[in-house]
Structures are given as C-alpha cells and as structure tokens.
Amino acid sequence: MVDAVAVSSDARVLDVATGTGLVARALMRRYGCAVVGLDQSEEMLGRARALVGPSVELVVGEAESLPFEDASFDALTFTYLLRYVDDPAATMRELARVVRPGGRIAMLEFYVPAGVWHPLWVLYTRVGLPALGRLVSREWYEVGRFLGPNISSFWRDHPLESVVSMWGAAGIDSVSARVMSVGGGVVMWGTRDGKS
C-alpha cells in the first residue's frame, strides 16, 4: 500500500486510522514526506507516538468527519477502516475531499479467500483466532471471535466491485485492486479526480 501512493519528499500525506503508526512510519521512511496520522483512539495514538516520536503529527479525529480543509493533502492512506464505519460511501467521499486533485489514495484491508483457501480461512478465523486470543486475554479472545465474521459480513454486503464503484462515485479515478496473501488481504488505490 505504501508503494501505491508514490509521493515526493515534499508531499504531505494523511494516514487515516493510523493505529499504532506503522503505516505512517513506513511512509515517512520510504518517501521522507510529511505525514499526519489520524485515529479516533487516544490510546492507539499514544502507542503511535511511542513508535514515530515527534516526526509524525498525530491528530485525534474520525474518518467520517475529518478536521482538515479541502485538498489539504497530496495523498491519503487508510487501513482496516471501511468495515468499522456506518456509511462506507460517505466516508470515501470525506476521505477524497481532503486530497488534492491528482493525489493518490490507497487502502489495505482484510479480504475473504475463495476456492480451496476459503474453508481454511473460515477455520482459522472462527476457531484459530479465538483460541489464540484466549491464550492472551479475554479481550483478545473477543477480538478473535469478532474479526472473521466482521470481515465476511463487510465483503458480503460490499463486494469488491461495489467498493471499486464506491471509490469512483467519491471522485477517485483509475481505481485498481490487488488481492494478496492467497486472498486474505486486498490493496486498493486510485487517483483523486479534478472534477468533484
């Protein structure tokens, strides 16, 4: 996903749902650009702060209502976001709003494998993840139980083609998607058009 934004060192990039700051750090290291990391969780931003230090500006906020002016950024990245918002289409419009025309937008998300990998994925996400989580704590057990059904539900309600269309409707052109990890992940990217 970091490769998909392909920005210059003088670019300003917004990393939405930055979490622990791994993508923000990767962007900064790869391009030497200015990065702003946004997350709704103060706790996650605290962990990001420990990772990236003062080199990344960290902001508390929600993807559905970004605290930035139109066209404030040269590029935008986000990970594991659309499954958690009430209106993915409206969120995509809001993300596109803060990117300048011609700027890149890229997403990393879990995906549901097809074919022979599907039953193995179901077994892993419905049995393996909760069991592994139980070894750590009650909270991680609940995360393990939640994740597989949440991923399945999102992609059932929003097939990949409809997410690509959603991006187009938000003003993002030349949308591409690449399924990775035998179908367990997907990277999507596109370019903000100059019309909307």
MDTraj code that builds the backbone (N, CA, C; nanometers):
import mdtraj as md
import numpy as np

residues = "MET VAL ASP ALA VAL ALA VAL SER SER ASP ALA ARG VAL LEU ASP VAL ALA THR GLY THR GLY LEU VAL ALA ARG ALA LEU MET ARG ARG TYR GLY CYS ALA VAL VAL GLY LEU ASP GLN SER GLU GLU MET LEU GLY ARG ALA ARG ALA LEU VAL GLY PRO SER VAL GLU LEU VAL VAL GLY GLU ALA GLU SER LEU PRO PHE GLU ASP ALA SER PHE ASP ALA LEU THR PHE THR TYR LEU LEU ARG TYR VAL ASP ASP PRO ALA ALA THR MET ARG GLU LEU ALA ARG VAL VAL ARG PRO GLY GLY ARG ILE ALA MET LEU GLU PHE TYR VAL PRO ALA GLY VAL TRP HIS PRO LEU TRP VAL LEU TYR THR ARG VAL GLY LEU PRO ALA LEU GLY ARG LEU VAL SER ARG GLU TRP TYR GLU VAL GLY ARG PHE LEU GLY PRO ASN ILE SER SER PHE TRP ARG ASP HIS PRO LEU GLU SER VAL VAL SER MET TRP GLY ALA ALA GLY ILE ASP SER VAL SER ALA ARG VAL MET SER VAL GLY GLY GLY VAL VAL MET TRP GLY THR ARG ASP GLY LYS SER".split()
xyz = np.array([
    [0.0821, -0.1197, 0.0000],
    [0.0000, 0.0000, 0.0000],
    [0.0861, 0.1255, 0.0000],
    [0.1949, 0.1249, 0.0735],
    [0.2839, 0.2406, 0.0770],
    [0.3379, 0.2692, -0.0629],
    [0.3695, 0.1645, -0.1388],
    [0.4184, 0.1827, -0.2761],
    [0.3148, 0.2499, -0.3652],
    [0.1878, 0.2266, -0.3381],
    [0.0811, 0.2756, -0.4261],
    [0.0662, 0.4269, -0.4245],
    [0.1099, 0.4945, -0.3178],
    [0.0907, 0.6399, -0.3155],
    [0.1997, 0.7135, -0.3924],
    [0.3195, 0.6595, -0.3977],
    [0.4281, 0.7133, -0.4814],
    [0.4366, 0.8654, -0.4764],
    [0.4681, 0.9206, -0.3597],
    [0.4760, 1.0656, -0.3432],
    [0.6206, 1.1122, -0.3388],
    [0.6397, 1.2436, -0.3537],
    [0.7735, 1.3020, -0.3454],
    [0.8040, 1.3399, -0.2002],
    [0.9269, 1.3767, -0.1751],
    [0.9691, 1.4080, -0.0381],
    [0.9040, 1.5346, 0.0160],
    [0.8532, 1.6214, -0.0726],
    [0.7878, 1.7438, -0.0241],
    [0.6367, 1.7274, -0.0099],
    [0.5875, 1.6045, -0.0210],
    [0.4438, 1.5783, -0.0114],
    [0.3986, 1.5790, 0.1341],
    [0.2693, 1.6006, 0.1511],
    [0.2038, 1.5899, 0.2814],
    [0.0990, 1.4801, 0.2688],
    [0.1113, 1.3753, 0.3517],
    [0.0264, 1.2567, 0.3403],
    [-0.0525, 1.2384, 0.4694],
    [-0.1796, 1.2057, 0.4556],
    [-0.2652, 1.1756, 0.5701],
    [-0.2834, 1.0246, 0.5799],
    [-0.2530, 0.9693, 0.6968],
    [-0.2761, 0.8275, 0.7231],
    [-0.3930, 0.8167, 0.8206],
    [-0.5079, 0.7739, 0.7683],
    [-0.6313, 0.7654, 0.8474],
    [-0.6393, 0.6282, 0.9132],
    [-0.6937, 0.6246, 1.0345],
    [-0.6958, 0.5023, 1.1157],
    [-0.5528, 0.4545, 1.1346],
    [-0.4682, 0.5463, 1.1736],
    [-0.3237, 0.5196, 1.1811],
    [-0.2886, 0.4161, 1.2869],
    [-0.3741, 0.3974, 1.3860],
    [-0.3481, 0.2949, 1.4868],
    [-0.2151, 0.3145, 1.5559],
    [-0.1309, 0.2139, 1.5503],
    [-0.0004, 0.2208, 1.6172],
    [0.1049, 0.2971, 1.5374],
    [0.0684, 0.3481, 1.4194],
    [0.1586, 0.4318, 1.3416],
    [0.2516, 0.3587, 1.2471],
    [0.2287, 0.2293, 1.2254],
    [0.3193, 0.1529, 1.1386],
    [0.3204, 0.2049, 0.9953],
    [0.2022, 0.2357, 0.9397],
    [0.1967, 0.2853, 0.8020],
    [0.2548, 0.4263, 0.7951],
    [0.2225, 0.5083, 0.8929],
    [0.2779, 0.6449, 0.8960],
    [0.4301, 0.6405, 0.8962],
    [0.4862, 0.5532, 0.9786],
    [0.6324, 0.5406, 0.9835],
    [0.6879, 0.4905, 0.8500],
    [0.6197, 0.3932, 0.7896],
    [0.6658, 0.3400, 0.6609],
    [0.6632, 0.4473, 0.5520],
    [0.5594, 0.5309, 0.5519],
    [0.5508, 0.6403, 0.4538],
    [0.6665, 0.7376, 0.4715],
    [0.6913, 0.7755, 0.5959],
    [0.7977, 0.8708, 0.6256],
    [0.9342, 0.8137, 0.5868],
    [0.9570, 0.6869, 0.6196],
    [1.0858, 0.6251, 0.5873],
    [1.1038, 0.6071, 0.4372],
    [0.9969, 0.5695, 0.3701],
    [1.0068, 0.5420, 0.2258],
    [1.0264, 0.6688, 0.1441],
    [0.9488, 0.7743, 0.1774],
    [0.9476, 0.8935, 0.0918],
    [1.0121, 1.0165, 0.1554],
    [1.0328, 1.0170, 0.2859],
    [1.0841, 1.1357, 0.3524],
    [0.9838, 1.2489, 0.3530],
    [0.8553, 1.2156, 0.3372],
    [0.7488, 1.3159, 0.3290],
    [0.6958, 1.3498, 0.4683],
    [0.6158, 1.4564, 0.4749],
    [0.5466, 1.4920, 0.5989],
    [0.4232, 1.4038, 0.6113],
    [0.4018, 1.3458, 0.7281],
    [0.2889, 1.2558, 0.7495],
    [0.2074, 1.3039, 0.8692],
    [0.0765, 1.3034, 0.8509],
    [-0.0175, 1.3289, 0.9595],
    [-0.0927, 1.1986, 0.9825],
    [-0.0918, 1.1494, 1.1057],
    [-0.1650, 1.0281, 1.1401],
    [-0.2898, 1.0640, 1.2176],
    [-0.4041, 1.0123, 1.1755],
    [-0.5316, 1.0407, 1.2424],
    [-0.5922, 0.9113, 1.2931],
    [-0.6417, 0.9139, 1.4160],
    [-0.7119, 0.7988, 1.4720],
    [-0.8114, 0.8503, 1.5748],
    [-0.9200, 0.7764, 1.5935],
    [-1.0194, 0.8185, 1.6921],
    [-0.9816, 0.7767, 1.8337],
    [-0.8834, 0.6904, 1.8474],
    [-0.8452, 0.6373, 1.9776],
    [-0.7195, 0.7050, 2.0318],
    [-0.7351, 0.7734, 2.1454],
    [-0.6199, 0.8338, 2.2128],
    [-0.5176, 0.7273, 2.2524],
    [-0.5684, 0.6103, 2.2937],
    [-0.4791, 0.5021, 2.3353],
    [-0.3905, 0.4561, 2.2189],
    [-0.4520, 0.4390, 2.1010],
    [-0.3735, 0.3984, 1.9836],
    [-0.2734, 0.5069, 1.9448],
    [-0.3145, 0.6324, 1.9538],
    [-0.2220, 0.7406, 1.9208],
    [-0.1062, 0.7457, 2.0196],
    [-0.1312, 0.7080, 2.1438],
    [-0.0227, 0.7002, 2.2410],
    [0.0800, 0.5964, 2.1991],
    [0.0317, 0.4842, 2.1490],
    [0.1232, 0.3796, 2.1004],
    [0.1960, 0.4273, 1.9746],
    [0.1243, 0.4992, 1.8873],
    [0.1880, 0.5534, 1.7670],
    [0.2963, 0.6537, 1.8048],
    [0.2669, 0.7373, 1.9026],
    [0.3636, 0.8381, 1.9470],
    [0.4932, 0.7729, 1.9941],
    [0.4803, 0.6606, 2.0633],
    [0.5992, 0.5885, 2.1095],
    [0.6797, 0.5334, 1.9922],
    [0.6128, 0.5018, 1.8817],
    [0.6799, 0.4450, 1.7649],
    [0.7422, 0.5519, 1.6758],
    [0.6684, 0.6593, 1.6490],
    [0.7130, 0.7579, 1.5492],
    [0.7733, 0.8830, 1.6112],
    [0.7524, 0.9035, 1.7414],
    [0.8060, 1.0228, 1.8059],
    [0.7457, 1.1492, 1.7480],
    [0.8211, 1.2580, 1.7494],
    [0.7681, 1.3860, 1.7009],
    [0.7713, 1.4006, 1.5491],
    [0.8208, 1.3003, 1.4782],
    [0.8366, 1.3135, 1.3330],
    [0.7051, 1.3033, 1.2571],
    [0.5999, 1.2506, 1.3220],
    [0.4671, 1.2416, 1.2599],
    [0.3694, 1.3192, 1.3459],
    [0.2945, 1.4092, 1.2835],
    [0.1899, 1.4813, 1.3552],
    [0.0729, 1.3859, 1.3779],
    [0.0285, 1.3703, 1.5015],
    [-0.0805, 1.2789, 1.5346],
    [-0.2016, 1.3586, 1.5802],
    [-0.3172, 1.3241, 1.5232],
    [-0.4407, 1.4004, 1.5448],
    [-0.5524, 1.3053, 1.5838],
    [-0.6295, 1.3428, 1.6854],
    [-0.7489, 1.2672, 1.7218],
    [-0.8618, 1.3120, 1.6299],
    [-0.9315, 1.2167, 1.5690],
    [-1.0429, 1.2516, 1.4813],
    [-1.1038, 1.1279, 1.4202],
    [-1.2147, 1.1476, 1.3526],
    [-1.2875, 1.0376, 1.2884],
    [-1.2851, 1.0541, 1.1375],
    [-1.2767, 0.9423, 1.0692],
    [-1.2721, 0.9428, 0.9225],
    [-1.3986, 1.0010, 0.8616],
    [-1.5097, 0.9869, 0.9319],
    [-1.6379, 1.0341, 0.8794],
    [-1.6488, 1.1858, 0.8801],
    [-1.5620, 1.2532, 0.9547],
    [-1.5661, 1.3987, 0.9653],
    [-1.4246, 1.4494, 0.9926],
    [-1.3455, 1.4568, 0.8878],
    [-1.2044, 1.4907, 0.9025],
    [-1.1859, 1.6389, 0.9366],
    [-1.0974, 1.6695, 1.0312],
    [-1.0768, 1.8087, 1.0729],
    [-0.9761, 1.8831, 0.9851],
    [-0.9928, 1.8715, 0.8521],
    [-0.8987, 1.9329, 0.7589],
    [-0.9756, 2.0005, 0.6458],
    [-0.9129, 2.1020, 0.5882],
    [-0.9703, 2.1728, 0.4737],
    [-0.9703, 2.0833, 0.3493],
    [-1.0508, 2.1195, 0.2514],
    [-1.0498, 2.0502, 0.1230],
    [-0.9087, 2.0548, 0.0626],
    [-0.8708, 1.9459, -0.0045],
    [-0.7448, 1.9382, -0.0797],
    [-0.6228, 1.9734, 0.0059],
    [-0.6224, 1.9308, 0.1327],
    [-0.5123, 1.9626, 0.2240],
    [-0.3917, 1.8707, 0.2076],
    [-0.4105, 1.7548, 0.1419],
    [-0.3054, 1.6538, 0.1379],
    [-0.2748, 1.6116, -0.0049],
    [-0.1497, 1.5705, -0.0254],
    [-0.1066, 1.5224, -0.1564],
    [-0.1423, 1.3760, -0.1770],
    [-0.1660, 1.3035, -0.0687],
    [-0.2034, 1.1622, -0.0760],
    [-0.2670, 1.1225, 0.0564],
    [-0.3335, 1.0071, 0.0553],
    [-0.4008, 0.9584, 0.1759],
    [-0.3949, 0.8062, 0.1764],
    [-0.3690, 0.7499, 0.2942],
    [-0.3725, 0.6052, 0.3115],
    [-0.4673, 0.5721, 0.4260],
    [-0.5228, 0.4508, 0.4230],
    [-0.6017, 0.4037, 0.5364],
    [-0.6012, 0.2520, 0.5403],
    [-0.6092, 0.1979, 0.6613],
    [-0.6071, 0.0537, 0.6807],
    [-0.7224, 0.0124, 0.7703],
    [-0.7863, -0.0977, 0.7321],
    [-0.8887, -0.1608, 0.8158],
    [-0.9907, -0.0595, 0.8666],
    [-1.0448, 0.0210, 0.7758],
    [-1.1344, 0.1295, 0.8160],
    [-1.2789, 0.1067, 0.7756],
    [-1.3039, 0.0738, 0.6498],
    [-1.4408, 0.0759, 0.5978],
    [-1.5337, -0.0224, 0.6675],
    [-1.4779, -0.1289, 0.7263],
    [-1.5625, -0.2254, 0.7992],
    [-1.6195, -0.1661, 0.9271],
    [-1.5623, -0.0562, 0.9725],
    [-1.6000, -0.0010, 1.1026],
    [-1.6853, 0.1256, 1.0947],
    [-1.7147, 0.1731, 0.9769],
    [-1.7950, 0.2954, 0.9655],
    [-1.9378, 0.2596, 0.9242],
    [-2.0325, 0.3444, 0.9640],
    [-2.1733, 0.3186, 0.9336],
    [-2.2048, 0.3347, 0.7858],
    [-2.1382, 0.4291, 0.7201],
    [-2.1672, 0.4586, 0.5794],
    [-2.0357, 0.4639, 0.5012],
    [-1.9890, 0.3492, 0.4489],
    [-1.8606, 0.3486, 0.3771],
    [-1.8559, 0.4455, 0.2587],
    [-1.9665, 0.4607, 0.1856],
    [-1.9672, 0.5505, 0.0694],
    [-1.9463, 0.6954, 0.1119],
    [-2.0156, 0.7373, 0.2175],
    [-1.9988, 0.8739, 0.2675],
    [-1.8574, 0.8942, 0.3220],
    [-1.8028, 0.7925, 0.3861],
    [-1.6661, 0.8016, 0.4377],
    [-1.5667, 0.8157, 0.3235],
    [-1.5869, 0.7415, 0.2145],
    [-1.4970, 0.7554, 0.0988],
    [-1.5040, 0.8963, 0.0412],
    [-1.6226, 0.9546, 0.0355],
    [-1.6345, 1.0924, -0.0137],
    [-1.5577, 1.1889, 0.0767],
    [-1.5664, 1.1655, 0.2074],
    [-1.4958, 1.2524, 0.3021],
    [-1.3444, 1.2356, 0.2893],
    [-1.2973, 1.1140, 0.2713],
    [-1.1538, 1.0913, 0.2522],
    [-1.1053, 1.1606, 0.1248],
    [-1.1813, 1.1453, 0.0171],
    [-1.1420, 1.2065, -0.1105],
    [-1.1412, 1.3593, -0.1014],
    [-1.2301, 1.4139, -0.0214],
    [-1.2426, 1.5602, -0.0086],
    [-1.1111, 1.6269, 0.0316],
    [-1.0337, 1.5626, 0.1181],
    [-0.9143, 1.6289, 0.1715],
    [-0.7895, 1.6048, 0.0865],
    [-0.8042, 1.5334, -0.0256],
    [-0.6903, 1.5042, -0.1141],
    [-0.6970, 1.5965, -0.2354],
    [-0.5855, 1.6555, -0.2698],
    [-0.5814, 1.7458, -0.3856],
    [-0.6066, 1.6686, -0.5148],
    [-0.6602, 1.7321, -0.6176],
    [-0.6759, 1.6650, -0.7464],
    [-0.5413, 1.6106, -0.7952],
    [-0.5427, 1.4870, -0.8410],
    [-0.4211, 1.4207, -0.8858],
    [-0.3496, 1.3445, -0.7758],
    [-0.3939, 1.3599, -0.6512],
    [-0.3318, 1.2899, -0.5395],
    [-0.3780, 1.1451, -0.5320],
    [-0.2954, 1.0603, -0.4742],
    [-0.3261, 0.9173, -0.4654],
    [-0.3923, 0.8838, -0.3318],
    [-0.4811, 0.7857, -0.3372],
    [-0.5466, 0.7307, -0.2187],
    [-0.5241, 0.5799, -0.2224],
    [-0.4856, 0.5215, -0.1080],
    [-0.4589, 0.3779, -0.1037],
    [-0.5153, 0.3174, 0.0246],
    [-0.5615, 0.1936, 0.0130],
    [-0.6247, 0.1227, 0.1235],
    [-0.5665, -0.0175, 0.1364],
    [-0.5516, -0.0639, 0.2599],
    [-0.5201, -0.2033, 0.2894],
    [-0.6334, -0.2572, 0.3755],
    [-0.6858, -0.3746, 0.3389],
    [-0.7965, -0.4338, 0.4138],
    [-0.7857, -0.5856, 0.4103],
    [-0.8381, -0.6499, 0.5141],
    [-0.8513, -0.7953, 0.5099],
    [-0.9521, -0.8321, 0.4019],
    [-0.9407, -0.9539, 0.3498],
    [-1.0304, -0.9999, 0.2448],
    [-1.0668, -1.1457, 0.2736],
    [-1.1613, -1.1981, 0.1982],
    [-1.2064, -1.3366, 0.2167],
    [-1.1580, -1.4203, 0.0990],
    [-1.0700, -1.5171, 0.1227],
    [-1.0201, -1.6001, 0.0130],
    [-1.1323, -1.6833, -0.0504],
    [-1.1100, -1.7196, -0.1745],
    [-1.2051, -1.8055, -0.2464],
    [-1.1411, -1.9429, -0.2682],
    [-1.2185, -2.0330, -0.3265],
    [-1.1669, -2.1641, -0.3645],
    [-1.1234, -2.2475, -0.2461],
    [-1.0143, -2.3207, -0.2651],
    [-0.9655, -2.4140, -0.1646],
    [-0.9239, -2.3432, -0.0353],
    [-0.8878, -2.2145, -0.0439],
    [-0.8429, -2.1408, 0.0735],
    [-0.9584, -2.0971, 0.1628],
    [-1.0797, -2.0893, 0.1066],
    [-1.1920, -2.0374, 0.1848],
    [-1.2213, -2.1188, 0.3114],
    [-1.2373, -2.2528, 0.3025],
    [-1.2653, -2.3261, 0.4268],
    [-1.1516, -2.3186, 0.5288],
    [-1.0283, -2.3115, 0.4806],
    [-0.9156, -2.2973, 0.5732],
    [-0.9191, -2.1612, 0.6435],
    [-0.9553, -2.0581, 0.5675],
    [-0.9677, -1.9233, 0.6252],
    [-1.0794, -1.9197, 0.7292],
    [-1.1933, -1.9824, 0.6967],
    [-1.3054, -1.9866, 0.7911],
    [-1.2622, -2.0585, 0.9191],
    [-1.1946, -2.1711, 0.9057],
    [-1.1471, -2.2442, 1.0230],
    [-1.0518, -2.1580, 1.1060],
    [-0.9602, -2.0915, 1.0385],
    [-0.8632, -2.0087, 1.1092],
    [-0.9304, -1.8914, 1.1809],
    [-1.0218, -1.8205, 1.1113],
    [-1.0818, -1.7015, 1.1720],
    [-1.1898, -1.7348, 1.2745],
    [-1.2566, -1.8505, 1.2599],
    [-1.3646, -1.8844, 1.3543],
    [-1.3164, -1.9672, 1.4730],
    [-1.2076, -2.0439, 1.4540],
    [-1.1586, -2.1304, 1.5616],
    [-1.0177, -2.0875, 1.6067],
    [-0.9271, -2.0728, 1.5099],
    [-0.7880, -2.0433, 1.5418],
    [-0.7674, -1.9097, 1.6113],
    [-0.8222, -1.8025, 1.5533],
    [-0.8028, -1.6702, 1.6143],
    [-0.8608, -1.6607, 1.7546],
    [-0.9851, -1.7069, 1.7779],
    [-1.0353, -1.7019, 1.9163],
    [-0.9504, -1.7857, 2.0123],
    [-0.9052, -1.9034, 1.9667],
    [-0.8239, -1.9886, 2.0544],
    [-0.6919, -1.9214, 2.0884],
    [-0.6273, -1.8609, 1.9884],
    [-0.5028, -1.7894, 2.0146],
    [-0.5263, -1.6704, 2.1064],
    [-0.6372, -1.6002, 2.0824],
    [-0.6709, -1.4861, 2.1670],
    [-0.6938, -1.5262, 2.3108],
    [-0.7562, -1.6410, 2.3315],
    [-0.7847, -1.6883, 2.4674],
    [-0.6551, -1.7102, 2.5463],
    [-0.5485, -1.7478, 2.4750],
    [-0.4194, -1.7668, 2.5420],
    [-0.3619, -1.6361, 2.5960],
    [-0.4034, -1.5246, 2.5347],
    [-0.3501, -1.3948, 2.5752],
    [-0.4372, -1.3305, 2.6831],
    [-0.5660, -1.3119, 2.6513],
    [-0.6562, -1.2463, 2.7461],
    [-0.7996, -1.2602, 2.6984],
    [-0.8920, -1.2263, 2.7834],
    [-1.0346, -1.2271, 2.7480],
    [-1.0618, -1.1276, 2.6345],
    [-0.9960, -1.0117, 2.6403],
    [-1.0163, -0.9094, 2.5366],
    [-0.9704, -0.9599, 2.3996],
    [-0.8526, -1.0264, 2.3954],
    [-0.8033, -1.0782, 2.2677],
    [-0.8895, -1.1938, 2.2176],
    [-0.9473, -1.2693, 2.3082],
    [-1.0424, -1.3741, 2.2688],
    [-1.1622, -1.3113, 2.1973],
    [-1.2139, -1.2021, 2.2541],
    [-1.3285, -1.1339, 2.1922],
    [-1.2910, -1.0758, 2.0563],
    [-1.1710, -1.0205, 2.0459],
    [-1.1244, -0.9691, 1.9156],
    [-1.1178, -1.0834, 1.8152],
    [-1.0630, -1.1969, 1.8565],
    [-1.0542, -1.3129, 1.7679],
    [-1.1906, -1.3615, 1.7229],
    [-1.2869, -1.3611, 1.8121],
    [-1.4238, -1.4036, 1.7768],
    [-1.4911, -1.3059, 1.6817],
    [-1.4605, -1.1792, 1.6966],
    [-1.5257, -1.0734, 1.6188],
    [-1.4723, -1.0637, 1.4755],
    [-1.3430, -1.0805, 1.4586],
    [-1.2768, -1.0439, 1.3335],
    [-1.3278, -1.1189, 1.2112],
    [-1.3293, -1.2518, 1.2140],
    [-1.3721, -1.3294, 1.0971],
    [-1.5126, -1.2959, 1.0508],
    [-1.6130, -1.3002, 1.1400],
    [-1.7488, -1.2643, 1.0985],
    [-1.7587, -1.1202, 1.0471],
    [-1.6827, -1.0287, 1.1083],
    [-1.6870, -0.8892, 1.0645],
    [-1.6334, -0.8735, 0.9225],
    [-1.5230, -0.9401, 0.8927],
    [-1.4658, -0.9341, 0.7575],
    [-1.5627, -0.9959, 0.6572],
    [-1.6160, -1.1138, 0.6891],
    [-1.7108, -1.1809, 0.5988],
    [-1.8326, -1.0957, 0.5726],
    [-1.8870, -1.0375, 0.6780],
    [-2.0074, -0.9559, 0.6661],
    [-1.9843, -0.8342, 0.5770],
    [-1.8699, -0.7670, 0.5951],
    [-1.8423, -0.6490, 0.5133],
    [-1.8367, -0.6850, 0.3655],
    [-1.7606, -0.7889, 0.3303],
    [-1.7441, -0.8223, 0.1887],
    [-1.8702, -0.8863, 0.1292],
    [-1.9547, -0.9454, 0.2127],
    [-2.0842, -0.9943, 0.1636],
    [-2.1739, -0.8754, 0.1274],
    [-2.1743, -0.7747, 0.2137],
    [-2.2582, -0.6568, 0.1903],
    [-2.1993, -0.5621, 0.0861],
    [-2.0670, -0.5641, 0.0711],
    [-1.9977, -0.4729, -0.0208],
    [-1.8954, -0.5515, -0.1020],
    [-1.9393, -0.6251, -0.2049],
    [-1.8426, -0.6991, -0.2876],
    [-1.7358, -0.6044, -0.3451],
    [-1.6223, -0.6610, -0.3806],
    [-1.5091, -0.5809, -0.4279],
    [-1.5492, -0.4859, -0.5399],
    [-1.6303, -0.5329, -0.6338],
    [-1.6716, -0.4467, -0.7458],
    [-1.7505, -0.3259, -0.6963],
    [-1.8316, -0.3460, -0.5923],
    [-1.9105, -0.2333, -0.5417],
    [-1.8219, -0.1350, -0.4655],
    [-1.7153, -0.1835, -0.4010],
    [-1.6229, -0.0925, -0.3335],
    [-1.5465, -0.0110, -0.4375],
    [-1.5062, -0.0744, -0.5478],
    [-1.4413, -0.0006, -0.6566],
    [-1.5353, 0.1073, -0.7094],
    [-1.6633, 0.0729, -0.7284],
    [-1.7622, 0.1715, -0.7736],
    [-1.7809, 0.2831, -0.6720],
    [-1.7788, 0.2468, -0.5445],
    [-1.7915, 0.3446, -0.4365],
    [-1.6786, 0.4471, -0.4445],
    [-1.5580, 0.3991, -0.4695],
    [-1.4442, 0.4895, -0.4848],
    [-1.4665, 0.5830, -0.6034],
    [-1.5118, 0.5275, -0.7159],
    [-1.5380, 0.6103, -0.8336],
    [-1.6423, 0.7171, -0.8050],
    [-1.7485, 0.6813, -0.7349],
    [-1.8542, 0.7761, -0.7007],
    [-1.8033, 0.8848, -0.6062],
    [-1.6959, 0.8547, -0.5311],
    [-1.6378, 0.9530, -0.4393],
    [-1.5409, 1.0481, -0.5099],
    [-1.5195, 1.0280, -0.6401],
    [-1.4295, 1.1156, -0.7146],
    [-1.2882, 1.0636, -0.7256],
    [-1.2743, 0.9321, -0.7235],
    [-1.1418, 0.8697, -0.7345],
    [-1.1369, 0.7916, -0.8654],
    [-1.0437, 0.8265, -0.9522],
    [-1.0306, 0.7651, -1.0847],
    [-0.9245, 0.6554, -1.0846],
    [-0.9247, 0.5770, -1.1919],
    [-0.8225, 0.4748, -1.2163],
    [-0.8034, 0.3853, -1.0948],
    [-0.9142, 0.3369, -1.0402],
    [-0.9090, 0.2541, -0.9196],
    [-0.8613, 0.1140, -0.9568],
    [-0.7619, 0.0653, -0.8831],
    [-0.7094, -0.0697, -0.9018],
    [-0.7157, -0.1431, -0.7694],
    [-0.7298, -0.2747, -0.7766],
    [-0.7295, -0.3577, -0.6566],
    [-0.6437, -0.4797, -0.6824],
    [-0.5665, -0.5182, -0.5799],
    [-0.4846, -0.6383, -0.5903],
    [-0.5091, -0.7234, -0.4666],
    [-0.5621, -0.8437, -0.4907],
    [-0.5837, -0.9384, -0.3819],
    [-0.4512, -1.0063, -0.3527],
    [-0.4177, -1.0162, -0.2238],
    [-0.2880, -1.0687, -0.1837],
    [-0.3046, -1.1810, -0.0820],
    [-0.1942, -1.2425, -0.0455],
    [-0.1895, -1.3432, 0.0618],
    [-0.2953, -1.4512, 0.0429],
    [-0.2941, -1.5160, -0.0723],
    [-0.3905, -1.6194, -0.1117],
    [-0.5346, -1.5758, -0.0862],
    [-0.5592, -1.4465, -0.0953],
    [-0.6948, -1.3933, -0.0809],
    [-0.7259, -1.3374, 0.0553],
    [-0.6319, -1.3369, 0.1486],
    [-0.6584, -1.2879, 0.2834],
    [-0.6464, -1.1381, 0.3008],
    [-0.6025, -1.0683, 0.1957],
    [-0.5888, -0.9233, 0.2034],
    [-0.6101, -0.8610, 0.0671],
    [-0.6419, -0.7340, 0.0658],
    [-0.6577, -0.6617, -0.0603],
    [-0.6006, -0.5209, -0.0433],
    [-0.5269, -0.4769, -0.1460],
    [-0.4784, -0.3396, -0.1539],
    [-0.5543, -0.2729, -0.2679],
    [-0.6056, -0.1536, -0.2429],
    [-0.6784, -0.0789, -0.3448],
    [-0.6188, 0.0619, -0.3514],
    [-0.6107, 0.1178, -0.4712],
    [-0.5565, 0.2518, -0.4862],
    [-0.6182, 0.3187, -0.6075],
    [-0.6145, 0.4527, -0.6065],
    [-0.6666, 0.5311, -0.7169],
    [-0.6195, 0.6747, -0.7050],
    [-0.6622, 0.7586, -0.7999],
    [-0.6197, 0.8981, -0.8083],
    [-0.7392, 0.9901, -0.7961],
    [-0.7260, 1.0895, -0.7113],
    [-0.8330, 1.1873, -0.6913],
    [-0.8522, 1.2655, -0.8194],
    [-0.9772, 1.2671, -0.8688],
    [-1.0022, 1.3421, -0.9923],
    [-1.0100, 1.4914, -0.9627],
    [-1.0154, 1.5694, -1.0674],
    [-1.0214, 1.7152, -1.0501],
    [-1.1596, 1.7706, -1.0664],
    [-1.2619, 1.6837, -1.0767],
    [-1.3965, 1.7306, -1.1092],
    [-1.4836, 1.7517, -0.9873],
    [-1.4623, 1.6713, -0.8797],
    [-1.5576, 1.6803, -0.7695],
    [-1.5004, 1.7485, -0.6488],
])
top = md.Topology()
chain = top.add_chain()
for i, resn in enumerate(residues, 1):
    res = top.add_residue(resn, chain, resSeq=i)
    for name in ("N", "CA", "C"):
        top.add_atom(name, md.element.get_by_symbol(name[0]), res)
traj = md.Trajectory(xyz[None], top)
